[in-house]
Amino acid sequence: MLKTQANMASFDDFYEALISAHQGLSTEESHAMNARLVLLLSNHIGDLGVLREALRIARAKPETAESSSLADRTTTGSV
C-alpha cells in the first residue's frame, strides 16, 4: 500500500537537495535526471501495485487527489 501521509523528517531538506541536484543542468538534462531518479526509486520500492497507485495519484488533478495526502502537498507546492 502506498504511503501518502507525511513519512519524512524534513521535506524541506529533501526539496533543497533536489533543487541543488538540478543546478547547472539544462532543461533536457533535468528531465533526464528526473527520469533516472524515478527509475531508481521505483526499483527501490519494487512493488508494481504501489507504483501504479503512485502513478494514478500523481496524475490526478489536485482536486481529485486524496485530501491531506503527500500528493496534495506536492501539487500545491507545500512540500
Secondary structure, DSSP 4 states (H G I P E B T S, - for coil): ----S---S-HHHHHHHHHHHHTT--HHHHHHHHHHHHHHHHHHH--HHHHHHHHHHHHS-GGGSPTTSHHHHHHTT--
